[in-house]
Amino acid sequence: QVQLVESGGGLVEPGWSRRLACKTSESIWKFNTMGWYRQVPGKEREFVASLDGSDTANYSDSVKSRFTIFKDTRKNTLYLHMNLLEPEDTAVYFCNVDVYWGQGTQVTVSS
């Protein structure tokens, strides 16, 4: 069973940056697709960004040019760097690796 531990959530002001981390319990090399999703109460979980086996990144239109997904293979960690955060980015962010999900980390964008 792969364990995913997310960190980095919190309260941030509009326009500021935040970086989320997702540490995997197994070597990151074994996973084909890694990504981030987010969810707000009453809505379905939505795709944010993903990284495939060839390190090709994909982003939702709402975060493209503001967010960056990348990984550190030495630390077995997936990251989501978020710039120019907006109140609409407020959500619980989930890490996804193949069929596994993290517990989620809350990001609140508010002044």
N, CA, C and O of each residue as an XYZ file, in Angstrom:
444
protein
N       0.843     -1.181      0.000
C       0.000      0.000      0.000
C       0.890      1.246      0.000
O       1.708      1.443      0.898
N       0.717      2.055     -0.995
C       1.504      3.276     -1.093
C       0.907      4.350     -0.190
O      -0.303      4.580     -0.199
N       1.746      4.991      0.571
C       1.312      6.079      1.434
C       1.739      7.405      0.830
O       2.870      7.563      0.370
N       0.818      8.350      0.841
C       1.099      9.694      0.333
C       0.856     10.685      1.464
O      -0.222     10.701      2.060
N       1.834     11.491      1.752
C       1.711     12.479      2.818
C       1.869     13.863      2.232
O       2.934     14.224      1.732
N       0.796     14.635      2.297
C       0.807     15.988      1.750
C       1.128     17.000      2.830
O       0.863     16.779      4.012
N       1.694     18.097      2.411
C       1.985     19.191      3.327
C       2.039     20.492      2.538
O       2.091     20.489      1.308
N       2.027     21.597      3.266
C       2.180     22.897      2.628
C       0.929     23.746      2.575
O       0.991     24.911      2.181
N      -0.196     23.193      2.961
C      -1.420     23.974      2.928
C      -1.435     25.034      4.013
O      -0.580     25.054      4.899
N      -2.422     25.914      3.929
C      -2.546     26.961      4.932
C      -3.289     28.155      4.384
O      -3.905     28.100      3.320
N      -3.214     29.237      5.140
C      -3.873     30.490      4.764
C      -2.864     31.383      4.043
O      -1.755     31.597      4.535
N      -3.246     31.896      2.893
C      -2.351     32.748      2.107
C      -3.161     33.890      1.512
O      -4.330     33.723      1.165
N      -2.537     35.035      1.399
C      -3.230     36.200      0.863
C      -3.279     36.159     -0.661
O      -2.387     35.596     -1.296
N      -4.305     36.746     -1.244
C      -4.398     36.793     -2.714
C      -3.143     37.407     -3.324
O      -2.618     38.407     -2.835
N      -2.676     36.783     -4.405
C      -1.494     37.254     -5.087
C      -0.201     36.640     -4.605
O       0.833     36.784     -5.256
N      -0.242     35.959     -3.479
C       0.953     35.342     -2.930
C       1.135     33.941     -3.487
O       0.317     33.452     -4.266
N       2.226     33.304     -3.074
C       2.566     31.966     -3.561
C       2.513     30.954     -2.419
O       2.553     31.301     -1.239
N       2.421     29.693     -2.823
C       2.428     28.592     -1.859
C       2.909     27.356     -2.583
O       2.637     27.165     -3.769
N       3.633     26.512     -1.851
C       4.098     25.266     -2.457
C       3.582     24.076     -1.661
O       3.787     23.993     -0.450
N       2.924     23.173     -2.336
C       2.457     21.932     -1.724
C       3.440     20.806     -2.037
O       4.075     20.785     -3.092
N       3.547     19.884     -1.104
C       4.428     18.735     -1.281
C       3.660     17.456     -1.016
O       2.755     17.427     -0.181
N       4.016     16.411     -1.719
C       3.403     15.088     -1.548
C       4.528     14.065     -1.543
O       5.119     13.766     -2.580
N       4.813     13.537     -0.367
C       5.892     12.560     -0.240
C       5.328     11.158     -0.335
O       4.363     10.812      0.345
N       5.945     10.356     -1.188
C       5.482      8.984     -1.382
C       6.311      8.020     -0.543
O       7.479      8.277     -0.248
N       5.692      6.913     -0.166
C       6.378      5.923      0.672
C       7.237      4.972     -0.155
O       8.008      4.184      0.392
N       7.094      5.054     -1.485
C       7.885      4.205     -2.359
C       8.572      5.066     -3.411
O       8.249      6.241     -3.584
N       9.510      4.468     -4.097
C      10.266      5.213     -5.095
C       9.341      5.852     -6.121
O       8.457      5.203     -6.679
N       9.566      7.129     -6.351
C       8.711      7.870     -7.269
C       8.868      7.387     -8.706
O       8.005      7.645     -9.545
N       9.942      6.703     -8.989
C      10.205      6.223    -10.342
C       9.204      5.164    -10.784
O       9.004      4.960    -11.982
N       8.580      4.492     -9.831
C       7.699      3.389    -10.213
C       6.328      3.845    -10.702
O       5.559      3.040    -11.229
N       6.021      5.114    -10.534
C       4.686      5.596    -10.862
C       4.629      6.182    -12.262
O       5.542      6.887    -12.693
N       3.559      5.887    -12.957
C       3.390      6.389    -14.320
C       2.876      7.818    -14.347
O       3.408      8.674    -15.055
N       1.849      8.059    -13.576
C       1.226      9.376    -13.600
C       1.067      9.886    -12.173
O       0.647      9.156    -11.275
N       1.407     11.133    -11.992
C       1.262     11.773    -10.694
C       0.547     13.096    -10.912
O       0.741     13.767    -11.926
N      -0.270     13.452     -9.956
C      -0.994     14.690    -10.167
C      -1.593     15.288     -8.919
O      -1.508     14.731     -7.825
N      -2.197     16.433     -9.118
C      -2.889     17.157     -8.046
C      -4.322     17.438     -8.476
O      -4.594     17.779     -9.627
N      -5.219     17.286     -7.527
C      -6.628     17.598     -7.720
C      -7.052     18.486     -6.561
O      -6.344     18.600     -5.560
N      -8.205     19.110     -6.705
C      -8.714     19.914     -5.608
C     -10.231     19.794     -5.539
O     -10.905     19.449     -6.509
N     -10.730     20.091     -4.353
C     -12.166     19.946     -4.128
C     -12.644     20.990     -3.140
O     -12.000     21.252     -2.125
N     -13.782     21.579     -3.454
C     -14.449     22.490     -2.522
C     -15.751     21.833     -2.092
O     -16.297     21.009     -2.826
N     -16.258     22.185     -0.915
C     -17.495     21.562     -0.427
C     -18.644     21.707     -1.419
O     -18.897     22.790     -1.946
N     -19.327     20.602     -1.659
C     -20.478     20.628     -2.548
C     -20.166     20.470     -4.016
O     -21.070     20.437     -4.851
N     -18.883     20.372     -4.334
C     -18.485     20.205     -5.730
C     -17.642     18.956     -5.894
O     -17.086     18.426     -4.932
N     -17.559     18.497     -7.136
C     -16.745     17.319     -7.425
C     -15.263     17.693     -7.409
O     -14.880     18.844     -7.617
N     -14.466     16.687     -7.158
C     -13.028     16.880     -7.202
C     -12.625     17.197     -8.643
O     -13.088     16.552     -9.584
N     -11.766     18.187     -8.801
C     -11.371     18.584    -10.151
C      -9.868     18.483    -10.358
O      -9.073     18.637     -9.430
N      -9.516     18.225    -11.577
C      -8.122     18.113    -11.971
C      -7.426     19.467    -11.908
O      -7.991     20.488    -12.299
N      -6.197     19.460    -11.413
C      -5.401     20.676    -11.363
C      -4.181     20.555    -12.283
O      -3.976     21.375    -13.179
N      -3.382     19.517    -12.042
C      -2.159     19.354    -12.826
C      -1.688     17.911    -12.746
O      -1.999     17.202    -11.789
N      -0.938     17.479    -13.749
C      -0.390     16.124    -13.739
C       0.969     16.087    -14.414
O       1.345     16.976    -15.178
N       1.683     15.030    -14.101
C       3.020     14.805    -14.646
C       3.078     13.344    -15.056
O       2.856     12.457    -14.232
N       3.378     13.082    -16.341
C       3.380     11.685    -16.767
C       4.793     11.112    -16.695
O       5.726     11.773    -16.239
N       4.930      9.867    -17.154
C       6.199      9.163    -17.043
C       7.351      9.804    -17.802
O       8.520      9.567    -17.495
N       7.012     10.612    -18.790
C       8.056     11.308    -19.544
C       8.225     12.737    -19.063
O       8.851     13.561    -19.731
N       7.657     13.024    -17.889
C       7.753     14.351    -17.279
C       7.040     15.437    -18.082
O       7.401     16.612    -18.019
N       6.040     15.031    -18.824
C       5.207     16.006    -19.512
C       4.124     16.482    -18.550
O       3.408     15.681    -17.950
N       4.021     17.783    -18.418
C       3.059     18.359    -17.475
C       1.801     18.811    -18.213
O       1.848     19.288    -19.347
N       0.685     18.642    -17.526
C      -0.590     19.136    -18.027
C      -1.271     19.920    -16.915
O      -1.143     19.596    -15.734
N      -1.989     20.946    -17.312
C      -2.648     21.808    -16.344
C      -4.082     22.100    -16.754
O      -4.421     22.087    -17.937
N      -4.912     22.361    -15.760
C      -6.244     22.839    -16.068
C      -6.124     24.280    -16.557
O      -5.153     24.970    -16.247
N      -7.093     24.719    -17.304
C      -7.044     26.080    -17.852
C      -7.025     27.130    -16.745
O      -6.454     28.208    -16.911
N      -7.644     26.811    -15.630
C      -7.760     27.801    -14.561
C      -6.445     28.061    -13.834
O      -6.299     29.086    -13.168
N      -5.488     27.144    -13.954
C      -4.222     27.334    -13.228
C      -3.027     27.451    -14.155
O      -1.920     27.770    -13.721
N      -3.256     27.191    -15.430
C      -2.159     27.249    -16.398
C      -1.487     28.617    -16.322
O      -2.164     29.641    -16.236
N      -0.195     28.634    -16.354
C       0.671     29.822    -16.279
C       0.851     30.340    -14.859
O       1.681     31.217    -14.624
N       0.076     29.805    -13.900
C       0.247     30.225    -12.505
C       0.837     29.125    -11.646
O       1.603     29.401    -10.722
N       0.486     27.862    -11.943
C       0.935     26.732    -11.144
C       1.990     25.940    -11.904
O       1.991     25.910    -13.134
N       2.881     25.304    -11.163
C       3.900     24.444    -11.746
C       3.974     23.140    -10.972
O       4.106     23.147     -9.748
N       3.889     22.033    -11.673
C       4.030     20.721    -11.050
C       5.415     20.182    -11.385
O       5.878     20.282    -12.522
N       6.068     19.608    -10.378
C       7.384     19.031    -10.607
C       7.669     18.017     -9.501
O       6.958     17.953     -8.498
N       8.716     17.231     -9.704
C       9.043     16.216     -8.711
C      10.518     16.243     -8.382
O      11.342     16.699     -9.175
N      10.835     15.751     -7.207
C      12.216     15.576     -6.772
C      12.401     14.092     -6.512
O      11.918     13.565     -5.510
N      13.099     13.420     -7.413
C      13.229     11.969     -7.300
C      14.104     11.556     -6.121
O      13.969     10.446     -5.607
N      15.000     12.446     -5.691
C      15.849     12.094     -4.545
C      15.039     12.065     -3.258
O      15.350     11.314     -2.333
N      14.006     12.883     -3.208
C      13.176     12.964     -2.011
C      11.858     12.205     -2.159
O      11.046     12.186     -1.234
N      11.643     11.577     -3.323
C      10.369     10.884     -3.584
C       9.185     11.793     -3.293
O       8.228     11.394     -2.630
N       9.262     12.989     -3.784
C       8.249     13.996     -3.479
C       7.766     14.691     -4.752
O       8.548     15.056     -5.629
N       6.463     14.855     -4.812
C       5.814     15.608     -5.880
C       5.426     16.971     -5.325
O       4.969     17.078     -4.188
N       5.609     18.005     -6.129
C       5.306     19.357     -5.666
C       4.287     20.035     -6.572
O       4.125     19.685     -7.741
N       3.614     21.007     -5.997
C       2.772     21.911     -6.770
C       3.101     23.315     -6.278
O       2.766     23.689     -5.154
N       3.752     24.074     -7.126
C       4.068     25.449     -6.776
C       2.987     26.351     -7.362
O       2.727     26.336     -8.565
N       2.375     27.122     -6.499
C       1.231     27.941     -6.891
C       1.580     29.416     -6.762
O       1.903     29.892     -5.674
N       1.513     30.125     -7.862
C       1.752     31.567     -7.869
C       0.450     32.328     -8.094
O      -0.545     31.777     -8.564
N       0.490     33.590     -7.749
C      -0.650     34.485     -8.007
C      -1.973     33.853     -7.561
O      -2.944     33.804     -8.316
N      -1.981     33.383     -6.347
C      -3.163     32.695     -5.841
C      -4.364     33.622     -5.774
O      -4.248     34.807     -5.463
N      -5.508     33.052     -6.072
C      -6.775     33.781     -6.090
C      -7.729     33.129     -5.097
O      -7.579     31.949     -4.782
N      -8.709     33.883     -4.598
C      -9.695     33.269     -3.679
C     -10.352     32.029     -4.284
O     -10.731     31.109     -3.558
N     -10.487     32.002     -5.614
C     -11.102     30.847     -6.275
C     -10.235     29.590     -6.200
O     -10.700     28.495     -6.516
N      -8.997     29.740     -5.790
C      -8.107     28.585     -5.616
C      -8.305     27.908     -4.262
O      -7.724     26.855     -4.002
N      -9.110     28.500     -3.414
C      -9.379     27.913     -2.112
C     -10.030     26.547     -2.268
O     -11.066     26.415     -2.920
N      -9.417     25.533     -1.668
C      -9.907     24.163     -1.804
C      -9.040     23.237     -0.952
O      -8.009     23.638     -0.412
N      -9.484     22.008     -0.853
C      -8.627     20.953     -0.329
C      -7.898     20.351     -1.528
O      -8.526     19.931     -2.500
N      -6.589     20.314     -1.451
C      -5.765     19.808     -2.536
C      -5.326     18.381     -2.222
O      -4.839     18.083     -1.131
N      -5.515     17.509     -3.215
C      -5.198     16.101     -3.051
C      -4.099     15.689     -4.026
O      -4.098     16.072     -5.196
N      -3.187     14.914     -3.515
C      -2.151     14.304     -4.345
C      -2.673     12.957     -4.854
O      -3.315     12.211     -4.114
N      -2.394     12.662     -6.106
C      -2.810     11.389     -6.707
C      -1.628     10.759     -7.414
O      -0.946     11.399     -8.214
N      -1.400      9.500     -7.108
C      -0.331      8.736     -7.740
C      -0.923      7.401     -8.146
O      -1.323      6.602     -7.299
N      -0.978      7.162     -9.462
C      -1.633      5.955     -9.978
C      -3.026      5.846     -9.333
O      -3.874      6.701     -9.588
N      -3.282      4.837     -8.520
C      -4.616      4.671     -7.916
C      -4.671      5.158     -6.478
O      -5.683      4.976     -5.801
N      -3.621      5.759     -6.014
C      -3.540      6.152     -4.615
C      -3.787      7.651     -4.438
O      -3.464      8.465     -5.304
N      -4.374      7.985     -3.279
C      -4.702      9.369     -2.959
C      -4.148      9.737     -1.585
O      -4.094      8.919     -0.667
N      -3.741     10.994     -1.482
C      -3.354     11.509     -0.186
C      -4.588     11.928      0.597
O      -5.718     11.829      0.118
N      -4.339     12.401      1.819
C      -5.444     12.762      2.708
C      -5.969     14.164      2.434
O      -7.040     14.533      2.915
N      -5.227     14.936      1.673
C      -5.655     16.290      1.333
C      -5.054     17.324      2.256
O      -4.800     17.058      3.431
N      -4.828     18.506      1.712
C      -4.326     19.625      2.501
C      -5.103     20.875      2.095
O      -5.276     21.164      0.911
N      -5.564     21.606      3.106
C      -6.423     22.761      2.855
C      -5.586     23.973      2.461
O      -4.606     24.313      3.123
N      -5.991     24.615      1.374
C      -5.415     25.892      0.979
C      -6.534     26.925      0.982
O      -7.544     26.766      0.295
N      -6.343     27.975      1.757
C      -7.335     29.042      1.832
C      -6.689     30.343      1.387
O      -5.696     30.789      1.961
N      -7.265     30.944      0.360
C      -6.741     32.201     -0.165
C      -7.703     33.313      0.238
O      -8.829     33.402     -0.252
N      -7.226     34.151      1.140
C      -8.098     35.185      1.674
C      -7.274     36.301      2.287
O      -6.181     36.069      2.806
N      -7.802     37.504      2.224
C      -7.127     38.632      2.861
C      -7.700     38.865      4.245
O      -7.262     39.775      4.949
